[in-house]
Amino acid sequence: MEVNVDPRTPVLIGAGQVKQRLEDPREGVEPLDLMLRAARLAELDSGCSGFLNQLDAILVPRGLWPYSNPAAALRDRLGASSAATGLAPISGSMVQHMLSFAAREIARGDREAVLIVGAEAEHSKRRAKARGLNLNWSDLPESPLDLDFGQGEQVLSSHEFDRGIARPPAFFSLYENALRHARGESLAEHRQRVAELWSEFSKVAAQNRHAWSPEALEPAAIKEATADNRLIAWPYTKRMCSNMVVDLGAAVILCSEGFADRWGVARSRRVYPHAATDSSGSSLLSHRWDFKSEPAMRRAGERALELADASINEMDHLDLYSCFPAAVQLGVQALSIPEERALTVTGGLSFSGGPFNSYVLHSISTMMNRLRTAPGQRGLVTSIGGWVDKHAFGVYGSAPPKRGFLYEDLSSAAADLPTRPLSETFEGLAEVETYALRYQGGKAMGVSAACLNAEGVRIWGWSEDSNLLNRLTREEWIGQPVRLEAEGHLTLV
């Protein structure tokens, strides 16, 4: 039965994923070539060929490579001479943000075919460095961007950097420990639950041929610290952290329904963006109201479902952004997702792989293939950027959206959320709100603690006392009194 669809309706027609894992890094290719391979695989995936030179935009999430405008080089190699080039800042939410931008332009009739592509070769780069090898990646000429998505914003202050929470594992452990305390779990119960959660993710990765680490792991292999699974920030071991040391690339092709019709793309290859939201107005870390919830995430997620005229229970597939277990738990909490549900289609950033800024290209690509095999189904893809201050949600379906693609930016609502005052100079008694216990080489090196005084003002404290650090892996510290001294040094009361 033929379906009448507005020819300006945005539709995904192709997805390509590439992986290279070589013993000798000199035998591999650089990120630009991985992007090119992914783009051509995405075209092949559409069931058609010969249209990449018709692209009118190529968008790339910024990566760990030296290129100033890789989209321009891809434009030349694909022969898409009229394609505008775009580069997004560093943020896990940028892939969905760019896709939403492109979908709106297509729906307005301003564009017809857009390629979104990204890749990293960090595994090869680090192996080469360790061996003293030069990989001779391309030194691309400077080329102006046609679509500049900005450089991103500073979301940690110098004071926060000084207090030792600048690295993502430590930062996310602030949320992790707060979530544990809010659930009333002991440290042992919490570590077991999180390890079981991540074990389920590894089982999904084991079934994903594109995954970097396709091995199903038991909880003990995830939670127990060993020489090759060292502690990074309590309770995170290496296997609980996003793995960006990968050589992975992915691409999706978004076009108008009319373009897909003209090129003869089969209905069975088409997946439609139904609704999307962005939120990037959250306060600096020090001024978040607490670390056991994320209201900006909840608002953006709920609104995406409202725009799609659906509930979370009507989403047949989910992929929650999974840089660390806390990110997944915040998503489950924000959208009231039953904990027994499958929460990833890829296996997540620890096991499928976290290629820096472009993981969501992999989750959308994998979601597309899930939806293609199940007519009428829908899926939700979530993403987090910055320091849990940016959120992007996308609802996708195998059937066209009844109301067309809908989008909303909720940044202003996030900016209006309640905030907490901070003191950089307070000295006296306070209570531990949450903490990040940091490790180096598997050894505890220091703790950073968010504390609240009697007036509810937040203060950042720190300690390197070995007796305290050892106790934090055995005893609950949240809610306990401490004394803050000059420069934030804290002692037990």
matplotlib code that plots the C-alpha trace (Angstrom):
import matplotlib.pyplot as plt

x = [0.0, 1.5, 1.7, 1.4, 4.2, 5.2, 8.2, 10.0, 9.8, 13.3, 14.2, 17.3, 18.2, 21.7, 24.0, 27.5, 29.9, 33.6, 36.1, 39.8, 41.8, 45.3, 48.4, 50.6, 49.1, 51.0, 48.7, 45.6, 44.1, 43.6, 40.3, 39.6, 39.7, 37.5, 35.0, 35.1, 34.6, 31.7, 30.1, 30.3, 29.0, 26.0, 25.3, 25.5, 23.3, 20.5, 20.3, 21.2, 24.4, 25.7, 24.1, 26.9, 27.9, 24.5, 25.0, 24.3, 25.9, 28.5, 28.6, 31.3, 31.5, 34.9, 37.4, 40.9, 42.5, 44.3, 41.9, 40.4, 37.6, 37.5, 34.1, 35.8, 38.2, 35.3, 33.4, 36.3, 36.8, 33.0, 32.7, 30.0, 31.1, 28.1, 28.0, 28.2, 30.7, 30.1, 32.0, 30.5, 32.2, 33.2, 30.0, 28.4, 25.1, 26.4, 25.5, 21.8, 22.0, 23.4, 20.9, 18.0, 19.5, 19.7, 16.2, 14.7, 16.5, 15.2, 11.7, 11.8, 13.0, 16.4, 18.4, 17.8, 20.6, 23.0, 25.8, 26.7, 30.0, 32.7, 35.6, 38.6, 41.8, 42.9, 43.9, 46.3, 47.6, 48.4, 50.0, 52.1, 53.2, 54.2, 56.4, 57.9, 56.2, 54.9, 51.6, 51.8, 48.2, 47.0, 47.9, 44.8, 44.8, 42.8, 39.3, 36.5, 33.4, 30.1, 28.2, 29.9, 28.2, 30.5, 33.4, 31.3, 31.2, 33.4, 31.4, 33.9, 35.4, 39.0, 37.9, 36.3, 39.5, 41.6, 39.4, 40.2, 37.0, 38.0, 38.4, 35.2, 35.5, 35.8, 33.1, 30.6, 31.5, 30.0, 26.7, 27.3, 27.9, 25.0, 22.7, 23.9, 23.2, 19.7, 18.8, 19.9, 22.4, 25.6, 28.8, 28.9, 25.3, 25.9, 29.0, 27.2, 24.2, 26.3, 28.4, 25.3, 24.0, 27.3, 27.3, 24.0, 25.6, 28.5, 26.1, 24.5, 28.0, 28.8, 26.0, 27.0, 29.5, 30.6, 31.5, 35.1, 34.9, 32.3, 32.7, 30.0, 31.4, 30.2, 29.7, 32.8, 35.0, 33.7, 33.7, 36.8, 40.0, 42.9, 46.1, 44.1, 40.9, 42.3, 40.2, 39.9, 37.4, 35.4, 33.5, 34.6, 37.0, 38.4, 35.7, 33.0, 34.4, 33.9, 36.6, 37.7, 40.9, 39.2, 39.4, 35.8, 33.8, 30.1, 28.0, 24.3, 22.6, 19.6, 17.5, 14.1, 11.4, 11.3, 15.1, 14.6, 11.8, 13.8, 16.7, 14.5, 15.3, 13.1, 10.5, 12.1, 15.4, 13.8, 13.8, 12.2, 13.2, 9.9, 10.9, 14.0, 14.9, 18.1, 18.9, 22.2, 21.4, 22.3, 24.3, 28.0, 28.6, 29.0, 25.6, 23.6, 20.9, 22.0, 23.8, 21.2, 18.9, 19.1, 15.9, 17.1, 17.5, 14.0, 12.4, 14.1, 13.4, 9.7, 9.3, 10.8, 8.3, 5.4, 6.4, 6.4, 3.0, 4.3, 5.2, 8.4, 6.6, 5.8, 9.4, 10.3, 14.1, 16.3, 19.8, 20.7, 24.0, 26.4, 29.8, 29.6, 27.0, 25.7, 24.7, 22.5, 21.0, 20.2, 18.4, 16.4, 15.4, 14.6, 12.2, 10.9, 12.2, 11.6, 15.1, 14.5, 14.3, 17.1, 18.8, 21.2, 21.2, 25.0, 26.5, 27.4, 30.5, 32.5, 32.0, 30.7, 33.2, 33.2, 34.9, 35.2, 32.6, 30.7, 29.3, 25.7, 26.4, 26.8, 23.7, 21.6, 23.0, 22.3, 18.8, 18.1, 18.8, 16.6, 13.7, 14.1, 13.4, 10.3, 7.8, 5.8, 8.3, 10.0, 13.2, 14.6, 18.3, 19.7, 22.9, 24.8, 27.4, 29.8, 29.5, 25.9, 25.0, 23.9, 21.2, 19.8, 17.0, 15.8, 12.7, 12.9, 10.4, 10.1, 6.9, 6.6, 5.6, 2.0, 2.7, 6.0, 9.4, 9.0, 11.8, 12.2, 15.1, 14.6, 17.8, 15.9, 13.9, 17.2, 18.6, 15.6, 16.2, 16.9, 20.6, 22.7, 25.1, 28.8, 31.4, 35.1, 36.3, 34.1, 35.8, 34.0, 31.6, 29.7, 28.2, 29.4, 26.9, 28.9, 32.5, 34.9, 37.6, 40.4, 42.9, 46.2, 47.8, 45.2, 46.1, 43.9, 45.4, 42.9, 39.2, 37.2, 33.9, 30.9, 29.9, 26.9, 27.1, 24.2, 22.8, 22.8, 25.8, 28.0, 31.8, 34.3, 36.7, 39.6, 41.9, 44.9, 44.9, 45.5, 43.5, 40.4, 40.9, 41.1, 37.9, 35.9, 35.9, 34.3, 32.2, 29.4, 30.7, 27.8, 25.9, 28.9, 30.2, 33.6, 35.6, 36.7, 39.9, 41.9, 42.0, 39.2, 41.3, 38.9, 39.3, 36.9, 35.0]
y = [0.0, 3.3, 6.0, 9.7, 11.5, 15.2, 15.2, 17.5, 15.0, 14.2, 10.5, 8.5, 6.2, 4.9, 4.0, 2.8, 1.6, 0.7, -0.8, -1.4, -3.3, -4.0, -5.2, -2.9, 0.6, 1.5, -0.9, 1.1, 4.2, 7.6, 9.0, 10.9, 7.6, 5.9, 8.6, 8.1, 4.4, 4.9, 7.4, 5.0, 2.1, 4.4, 5.0, 1.2, 0.6, 2.7, 0.1, 2.8, 4.3, 7.4, 10.1, 11.1, 13.8, 15.3, 16.1, 19.6, 19.4, 17.3, 17.6, 16.2, 16.1, 17.4, 14.7, 13.9, 14.4, 17.5, 18.4, 21.9, 21.1, 17.4, 17.9, 19.9, 17.1, 14.6, 17.0, 16.9, 13.1, 12.5, 15.0, 16.9, 20.3, 22.2, 20.7, 23.0, 21.9, 21.9, 21.1, 20.6, 21.3, 18.6, 17.3, 13.9, 15.6, 17.1, 14.3, 14.5, 18.3, 18.3, 15.7, 17.8, 20.9, 19.1, 17.6, 21.1, 22.5, 19.6, 20.0, 23.7, 22.8, 24.4, 21.2, 17.8, 15.5, 15.7, 13.4, 13.3, 11.4, 10.9, 8.6, 8.2, 6.2, 6.7, 3.0, 3.2, 6.6, 5.4, 2.2, 4.1, 6.6, 3.8, 2.3, 5.6, 5.5, 8.4, 7.6, 10.6, 11.6, 14.1, 17.7, 19.2, 22.8, 25.4, 25.7, 27.9, 26.3, 27.1, 25.9, 26.5, 25.0, 26.8, 25.9, 24.8, 26.6, 26.4, 24.4, 24.0, 27.0, 27.3, 26.7, 23.4, 22.4, 23.2, 20.9, 17.9, 17.1, 18.0, 14.4, 12.7, 9.6, 11.7, 14.1, 11.3, 9.5, 12.5, 11.6, 7.9, 8.1, 10.5, 8.1, 5.2, 7.1, 8.2, 4.5, 3.6, 1.0, -0.1, 0.3, -3.4, -3.6, -0.6, -2.0, -5.3, -3.6, -1.4, -4.4, -6.3, -3.4, -3.2, -6.9, -6.7, -4.0, -6.3, -9.0, -6.7, -5.7, -9.4, -9.6, -6.4, -7.1, -3.4, -3.4, -2.8, -5.3, -7.9, -10.1, -10.9, -10.3, -11.5, -8.8, -10.0, -9.3, -5.7, -4.7, -6.4, -4.3, -6.2, -5.3, -4.8, -3.5, -0.9, 1.5, 4.9, 6.7, 4.9, 2.7, 2.9, 0.3, 0.7, -1.5, 0.8, 3.8, 4.9, 3.5, 6.1, 4.2, 2.7, 2.9, 3.3, 5.4, 5.8, 7.8, 8.4, 9.9, 12.1, 13.4, 14.5, 12.0, 13.4, 12.8, 9.2, 8.7, 10.1, 7.8, 4.8, 4.1, 1.2, 1.8, -0.9, 1.1, 4.3, 5.3, 8.6, 11.1, 11.7, 14.2, 15.7, 18.0, 19.8, 21.3, 23.1, 25.7, 24.0, 25.8, 25.3, 22.2, 24.0, 25.5, 22.4, 21.9, 18.3, 15.3, 12.7, 13.9, 15.8, 17.8, 19.3, 15.8, 14.9, 17.9, 17.3, 13.6, 14.0, 16.7, 14.6, 11.9, 14.4, 15.7, 12.2, 11.6, 8.6, 7.3, 5.7, 2.3, 2.8, 2.9, -0.5, 0.1, 2.3, 3.5, 5.5, 7.4, 5.3, 7.0, 5.9, 4.0, 7.2, 8.5, 5.5, 5.7, 9.3, 8.5, 5.7, 8.0, 11.0, 9.0, 6.5, 3.6, 0.1, -1.1, -4.5, -3.0, -3.4, 0.0, -0.2, -1.4, -1.2, -2.3, 1.2, 3.3, 0.9, -2.2, -1.1, 1.7, 5.4, 7.2, 10.5, 12.8, 10.5, 7.6, 8.6, 8.1, 4.4, 4.3, 5.9, 3.6, 0.5, 1.8, 2.3, -1.4, -2.5, -0.4, -1.6, -5.2, -4.3, -2.2, 0.2, 0.2, 3.2, 3.8, 6.5, 7.6, 9.8, 11.7, 13.7, 16.4, 18.4, 17.8, 16.6, 20.1, 19.2, 16.8, 15.7, 13.2, 11.7, 9.5, 7.4, 5.2, 2.9, 4.7, 8.4, 10.6, 11.6, 15.3, 15.6, 16.0, 18.1, 19.8, 22.0, 23.6, 23.6, 25.4, 28.4, 26.1, 24.5, 27.9, 28.6, 25.6, 26.2, 26.6, 26.4, 29.1, 28.4, 29.6, 29.4, 30.6, 29.0, 27.5, 25.6, 22.6, 21.1, 17.9, 15.7, 15.8, 13.5, 12.8, 11.6, 9.2, 9.4, 6.8, 6.8, 3.5, 1.7, 3.6, 6.0, 9.5, 11.9, 12.7, 15.8, 16.3, 18.5, 19.7, 21.7, 24.1, 24.8, 27.4, 25.0, 26.7, 24.3, 24.2, 22.0, 20.2, 17.9, 15.5, 13.2, 11.6, 7.9, 6.7, 8.6, 7.3, 3.7, 4.1, 5.5, 2.1, 0.4, 3.1, 5.5, 9.0, 10.9, 12.7, 12.7, 15.9, 17.4, 20.5, 22.6, 24.6, 27.0, 26.3, 23.7, 21.1, 18.9, 16.8, 14.4, 15.5]
z = [0.0, -1.1, 1.6, 0.7, 2.4, 2.1, -0.2, 2.2, 5.1, 6.4, 6.2, 6.9, 4.0, 4.7, 7.6, 7.5, 10.3, 10.0, 12.3, 11.9, 14.6, 13.4, 15.2, 13.1, 13.1, 9.9, 8.1, 9.0, 7.6, 9.2, 10.5, 7.2, 5.3, 7.9, 7.4, 3.6, 4.0, 6.3, 3.9, 1.0, 3.1, 4.0, 0.4, -0.3, 2.6, 1.0, -1.8, -4.4, -5.7, -7.4, -5.3, -2.9, -5.4, -4.9, -1.2, -0.2, 3.3, 5.0, 8.8, 11.1, 14.9, 16.0, 16.9, 18.3, 14.8, 13.5, 10.6, 10.7, 8.2, 7.3, 5.6, 2.9, 2.1, 2.0, -0.3, -2.7, -2.6, -3.0, -5.8, -3.9, -5.1, -3.9, -0.4, 2.6, 5.3, 9.0, 12.1, 15.6, 18.9, 21.4, 23.0, 23.0, 22.2, 18.9, 16.5, 17.4, 17.4, 13.9, 12.7, 14.1, 12.4, 9.1, 9.5, 10.0, 7.0, 4.9, 6.2, 5.2, 1.7, 2.2, 1.6, 0.2, 1.2, 4.1, 5.2, 8.9, 9.5, 12.1, 12.9, 15.2, 15.0, 18.5, 19.0, 16.0, 17.1, 20.6, 19.5, 17.0, 19.7, 22.0, 19.3, 18.2, 14.8, 12.7, 11.0, 8.5, 8.6, 6.1, 6.6, 5.2, 3.9, 5.8, 4.5, 5.8, 7.4, 5.8, 8.9, 12.2, 15.2, 17.6, 19.8, 22.9, 26.2, 29.3, 31.8, 34.6, 36.4, 37.4, 41.0, 40.0, 38.1, 41.1, 43.3, 41.1, 39.3, 35.7, 34.4, 33.3, 35.5, 38.6, 37.6, 36.8, 40.0, 41.9, 40.4, 40.8, 44.6, 45.1, 43.2, 45.4, 48.6, 47.3, 46.7, 50.2, 48.9, 50.6, 48.8, 48.1, 46.9, 44.6, 43.0, 42.3, 40.8, 38.5, 37.5, 36.6, 34.6, 32.6, 32.2, 30.3, 28.1, 27.3, 26.3, 23.7, 22.4, 22.0, 19.4, 17.6, 14.8, 14.8, 18.5, 19.5, 22.4, 21.5, 24.6, 27.1, 30.6, 34.0, 36.7, 38.6, 35.6, 35.5, 39.1, 40.4, 40.2, 38.4, 36.6, 33.3, 35.0, 37.4, 39.4, 37.8, 40.2, 42.8, 42.0, 38.3, 37.0, 33.6, 32.1, 33.5, 31.6, 28.0, 25.8, 23.3, 22.4, 19.3, 15.5, 14.6, 12.1, 11.2, 8.8, 8.2, 5.2, 5.8, 2.9, 1.9, 1.0, -2.5, -2.9, -1.7, -4.2, -7.1, -6.4, -5.9, -2.3, -1.1, 1.6, 3.6, 3.8, 5.2, 8.8, 9.9, 12.6, 14.4, 17.0, 18.7, 21.5, 22.7, 26.0, 26.8, 29.4, 32.6, 35.2, 36.1, 38.1, 41.4, 41.1, 40.3, 42.9, 43.6, 42.0, 42.4, 39.5, 36.3, 35.7, 32.4, 31.1, 32.3, 30.6, 27.3, 27.3, 28.2, 25.6, 22.8, 23.6, 23.8, 20.3, 19.0, 20.6, 22.5, 26.0, 27.0, 27.1, 23.4, 22.5, 21.2, 21.4, 23.5, 23.4, 26.5, 26.4, 28.4, 28.9, 32.6, 34.6, 36.2, 32.8, 32.1, 35.6, 35.2, 31.9, 33.5, 36.3, 34.1, 31.9, 34.5, 32.5, 34.1, 35.1, 33.6, 30.1, 27.5, 27.6, 24.6, 21.0, 20.6, 23.9, 24.9, 25.0, 27.2, 24.9, 21.5, 21.8, 22.5, 19.6, 21.4, 19.9, 17.5, 19.4, 18.6, 14.9, 15.9, 18.1, 15.4, 12.7, 14.8, 15.7, 12.0, 11.4, 14.3, 13.0, 9.5, 10.5, 12.5, 10.6, 12.7, 15.6, 17.2, 19.1, 21.4, 21.2, 24.0, 24.3, 26.9, 26.4, 28.4, 32.1, 32.1, 31.0, 27.4, 26.4, 23.1, 22.4, 19.1, 18.4, 15.3, 13.5, 10.5, 9.4, 8.6, 11.5, 11.3, 12.2, 10.4, 12.1, 15.3, 17.2, 20.3, 22.1, 25.8, 26.8, 28.2, 30.5, 31.7, 32.5, 34.7, 36.9, 40.7, 41.4, 44.6, 45.8, 46.1, 48.5, 47.5, 50.9, 53.5, 56.6, 59.2, 59.6, 56.7, 55.5, 52.6, 49.7, 47.4, 46.4, 43.8, 44.9, 42.3, 41.4, 39.5, 38.5, 40.5, 43.7, 45.5, 45.2, 46.5, 47.1, 46.1, 48.0, 47.4, 50.9, 52.1, 55.1, 57.5, 55.1, 52.1, 50.4, 48.5, 49.2, 47.4, 49.7, 49.2, 51.0, 50.3, 53.7, 53.1, 56.1, 54.8, 51.2, 52.4, 54.5, 51.5, 49.8, 52.9, 54.7, 53.6, 53.7, 52.3, 55.0, 57.4, 59.0, 58.0, 58.8, 55.9, 56.4, 54.2, 50.5, 50.9, 52.8, 54.8, 57.9, 59.6, 62.6]

ax = plt.figure().add_subplot(projection="3d")
ax.plot(x, y, z, "-o")
ax.set_aspect("equal")
plt.show()
